[in-house]
Amino acid sequence: MSFFRTTILPMLIGIIFVIALFVVTARLWLPGDMLAPAPIS
């Protein structure tokens, strides 16, 4: 259990943080029309 807490859990948190950072950064590079909500019609 201590191996999981000291090794795997911090890596998991770091990977989730990097993925979230990548998603937020990728939204900045999208064209503005892709950030808008989809049209209803």
N, C-alpha and C positions, 0 to 999 in steps of 0.2 A: 504494500500500500504506500509506503514512503517513496519507493521508486516512481510510482505513478504520480505522486504529489510533487516530487521534485524535478522530474524529467518530462513526463508526457503532458502534464497539465500546462506548464508554462509554454511548451511548444505549441499546444493546441490554441491557447489564448493568442500567442504571437501570430499564428497562421490566420486566425479569424480577424485579427487586427489588420494584417497586411491585405487580406481580401477586401475588407471594408474600405481601407484606404484606396485600393486600386479602383473599386467601384465608384467612389466619390470623385476620384481624379478623372476617371474615364468619362463621367458625365460632363466635365468641363470641356472636353474635346468634341463632344457631340454637337452637331448643328442645332441652332436654336429651335427649329421646328420640331425636332425629335424630343425636346424637353417638354413641349406643350402637351396637354391632354389630347387624346385621340378625338377626332370629330365624331359627333353622334350620327350624323346622316351618312 
